[in-house]
Amino acid sequence: MANQLGLKSYAIIRTEYFGGMGEQYATLYSNGNQLIPETENAINLILAALGVVKDKEKDEFDSIGLGDFRNFDGCFESYNY
């Protein structure tokens, strides 16, 4: 899919939280090759490796607005499966 979109470097980010507790994982790919394997608590490290520059007083995750997508409720209601 990344190749079809023309993405050379990309990250796969996975988070799961319940009641404030949870886990987060990220992995980094470039040209179809895994550069950094799936690593726990590595989201900001991998975003920085992709070139994300964090804003003052924010981490990379929040600097690019990913903190606005902490819940998927209602995100896919317009799709017909």
Helices and strands as residue ranges (DSSP letters): H 2-5, E 9-18, E 21-30, E 33-40, H 43-49, H 60-63, G 66-69
